[in-house]
Amino acid sequence: METATIFAISIAAIVIAVTGYSIYLSFGPPSAELTDPFEEHED
C-alpha cells in the first residue's frame, strides 16, 4: 500500500474511534454522572 492510503485509513480510524467514544460518554453508563448546567442555574 502507498503511504497516503495508510495515512488516510489511520486518520479515518482515529475519527471513528473518537466519535464512538464520545457517543459512549454521552449516552452510555458514564452519562449518569453528567449534569445539565442550564438546570443548575435556572431562575
C-alpha positions in Angstrom: 0.0 0.0 0.0 1.1 3.5 -0.6 1.9 5.8 2.3 -1.0 8.2 1.5 -3.5 5.3 1.7 -2.2 4.1 5.1 -2.3 7.7 6.4 -5.9 8.3 5.2 -7.1 5.0 6.8 -5.3 5.9 10.0 -7.0 9.3 10.2 -10.4 7.8 9.4 -9.9 5.1 12.1 -9.0 7.8 14.7 -12.0 10.0 13.8 -14.4 7.0 14.1 -12.8 5.9 17.4 -13.2 9.4 18.9 -16.8 9.7 17.6 -17.7 6.3 19.1 -16.1 7.2 22.5 -17.9 10.5 22.5 -21.2 8.8 21.9 -20.4 6.2 24.6 -19.7 9.0 27.1 -22.8 10.9 26.2 -25.4 8.1 26.2 -23.7 5.2 28.0 -23.3 4.4 31.7 -20.9 7.3 32.4 -23.6 9.8 31.4 -25.3 9.3 34.8 -22.6 11.5 36.3 -23.2 14.3 33.9 -25.1 17.4 35.0 -27.1 19.9 33.0 -25.6 23.4 33.6 -28.9 25.0 32.4 -30.9 23.2 35.1 -28.5 24.2 37.8 -28.7 27.9 37.1 -32.4 28.1 36.3 -34.1 31.2 37.8 
